[in-house]
């Protein structure tokens, strides 16, 4: 996965009620952190957008800490257009308090209700953003982007997850059932079903690192996607190298003219060899560019 940019979200969000209390969930971030780590080990350029958790982030990963669903929305949307793969493993709150009190809400003898409003749907935004990109520039990185969502269910796992896949316009849903032994929040294992447009892949119980590897393999198994990435990267790098070669050629040409004019090179009878020596860096780069394969 070298040269591929991967954005992973992980952990819970916390929606403030007042300065003391908040609404959250039981997510520990273990699954998202495992995905980020395994993608990094495969050579990917990984960005991890994470809610507050009690585990240490993987090494060599760009970490973006967030608190609320709005924080996560802003962090993900700011970086999303430049990513090849986005994996939404965070447990983002669907609702937040309509109003946040500036001061601690004091208890009373009466019952209390808290009006809630919807948070912004990050996955729906990502799917729609990619659809728009495909209409305007089908060859762009954004148009080729692969999007994976997670689905935590307690019933109708396949039905609910497939609805999510269709509604959000994404490529794959990694679904698990909270009631299944070895799956869910806080465990070191998981039991995933990988749902795509064409198939449902049921994985056995395995460590979250193994789940992460299976998921990443599924995401990049399509050879056309890999070819597209490598072709784009190769073309981009070749353009940069050709510009560099042109600059070096001009600089070395100037240096050789200077050498011919101001040295006694003509009398030695080996001007060609000295000129060749001066051009060696340029010739090496030129040979490298010509030998660069698409894949």
N, C-alpha and C positions, 0 to 999 in steps of 0.2 A: 504493500500500500504506500510505498514511498512516493512522495509528490502529491498525494491525495489529501485534501483538507476535510477533516471530520469535526463536526460540532456535536457534542453530547450534553444533554441536560440531565441533572440528577438531584435527588433529595426532595424535601418538601418545600412548600411555600408557607409563609406565616402572614395571616391577614389580621391586622390590628383592630381590636375593639376599642381599647383605650391604651394608655401608656403601660398598663400592667398585663392585660389579657389579649389573647389572640386566638384565631381559628387556624388549626393546622391538621396534619394527619400523621400516620405512623411511619412514613417513609424514612429509611436510614441512609439512602443513597448508595447502598452497596452494589446494586445492579449497575447503575450508571457509572460508578467509579470503576467497576470491573471492565465495562465496555471501553471506557476512556483508556485504561491501562493497556488492554489487549490491542487496541488500535495503535497506541503509541509503540508498542513492542513490534508491531508489523511495519513500522516506519512512517505511519501517517502523521500529519501535522494536526494535532488535536487541540481543540478548545473545549473546556469543560465549564459549562454554566451551572453553578451549583447553589442550592439552598443550604441552610445551616445544618451541618451534620457533624458527627463526632469521629470521623475518620480522616486520615491524612490523604491529601490528593496525590495521585501518581506523579513521579518525576517526569520532567521534560514535557509537561502539558501546560498550556496557557489556562489559568484558572480565573473565572469571572464569578465572584461571590454575589449572590442576590438574597433578598429576603422575601419580598411579596411576589404575587403573580404578575403584577404590573412591572416590577423590576425585571423579572425573567422575560417577559414579553419584550421589553425595551432592549435587553441584552441580546436576545436571540435575533430579533428583527434587524438590529444594527449590524450583526455579523453574518446573517443568513445568505445574502446574495453571493458571497465569496466562497461558499462551502460546496464540496462535492457530495458529501453525505451528511445528513442531519438525523440524529437518533434522539428522540424525545423520550427519555426514561424517567424524567422527573414526575413527581406526583403534585401537579399544579392544582390549586384550589379552583373549583368551578364557580364559587360564590365568595363574596366579601361583604363585610358590613357596609350598608349604604352610607353611614356616617361614622366617623371615628371621633370619639370624645377626646378633648384636649386634657382632661383630668380623669382620674380614676373614678369609675362609676360606683357610687356607694350602694351597698345592698339596702333593701327595704323589706317590709313584710309582704309586699305584693309580688306577684309573678312579673317576670320581665320577658319581653320578646325583642329580638334584634332583627330589624329589616335587612334583607340581603339583596345584593345586586350581582349580576353576572360579571365575571372577569373576562378579559379578552381571550379569545380562543387562538392560542399560538399555532397549533397544528393546522387549523383551518386557514390561517393567514399564510402559512408556508405553502400549503397546497395551492391556494389561489395565486400566490405570487409566482409560483412555477408555471401555472397554466398561462398567466399573462405573458411570461417570458417566452414561452413556446410559440405564442402567436406572433411575437415581434422579432425574435431571433432564436431560432431553433437550435443553433450551434453554440449558443453561449453556455458558460459554466452553469448558470442558474437554470437554464432550460434542461440541462442534462442531470440536474441534481437528483439524488436518491433520498427519499424521505421515509423514515421509519417511526412509527408511533408505538407506544405501549398501551396495553389494555388490562386493567385489573378488574376482574369480575367476580361475582359470587353466584351467578346463575346465567344460563344461556350464553356461555362463553363464545362459541363459534358464531352464533347469530349476532350478538351485540358487537363483536369485534369486526365481523365482515361489514356491518352497517357503518362502523367507524372508518374502515378502509375506503368505502365508496363515498361517504359524505365528505371526508376530509381531502379526498383526491390524492392519496399517498400510495406508496408502493408496497408497504408491508406493515403488518401489525404483529408485534410480539405480545401474545396474550397469555395471561396466567390466571388461575382461580385461587382466590384467597383461602378457600376452604380445602384445597388440596394439600396433603401432607408434604412438607419440604418446599412449598412455594410461599410467596408472599413477602411481607415486610420483615426485616430484621434477621432473616435466615442467611446462612452461607450457601444455601442451595436454591435452585429454582426448578420449576417444571413449566417449560414454555411450549406454546404452539405458535409456529410462524405461519401467518396467514397472508397469502398473496392473491392476486387476481386468479391464478390458475390452480393453486393447491394449498392444502393445509398440512404442515409438517409438524407432527407431534414429537417432541423431544422427551427422552426419559429424564428422571430426576438427575441432576448433575450440579457441580459447583457453579457459582455465578460466573467464574472466569471461563469455564468450559462453555456455558451458555453464551457468553459474550463472543467467544471464538466461533461458535456455530452460527451465530447471528451475523457476524462480520463476513464469514465465508458465504453465507446466503446472499448478502447484499452485493458482493462483488463477483459472484459466480458467473454472471452473464458476460460472455466474452466480448460482445459488442460494446458494453459499457467500458470494459478495461481498454479495449482498442481505442475507443473515443477519447478517454482520458490521456492515454499515452501519446496518441496522435496530436492532441491539442498541446500537451506539454512539450513534445518534440518540436512542433512548429514554432511555439513561443520561444523556446530556448535557441532554436536555430536562427530566428530573427535577431535575437540579442547577440549571438555569436558573430553573425555576419556584420552587424554594426560595429562590434568590437574589432573584427578583422579589418574593416575599412579604416577605422581610426588608427590602428596599429600600422597598416600599410602606409598611410599618409605620414605618420611620424617616422617610420623607418626609411621611407623615401627621402624625407628631408635630411635625415642623418647621413644617408649614403651620399647624397649630393654634397653635403658639407665635407664629408670624408674625402671624396674625389677631388674637391677643389683645394682643400687646405692640407693635404698630406702628400707624401712622395710615392704614393701607391703605384703610379704609372711606371715607375722605373723598376719595379720589383718583378713584373711579369706574372704576378698571381692575383691580379685585381679581382678576377671572377670569384676566386675562392674566398677573398675577404668580403666581397659583396654578398656572397652566399651565406657566409657566417653571420653577417649583420641582419640578413633576412630570415634567419633560422626561426626565431619566435613566431613571426608571421606565417611562415610556411607550415610550422607545426599546427598552429590553430586552424589554418586552411584545411590541412589534411584531416584534422579532427572533425570539422564541420561536415566535410564531404563523406566521411565514414560513418557519421551518425545515422543510425537506422530509425525508422518510424517507431518501432517497438523495441 
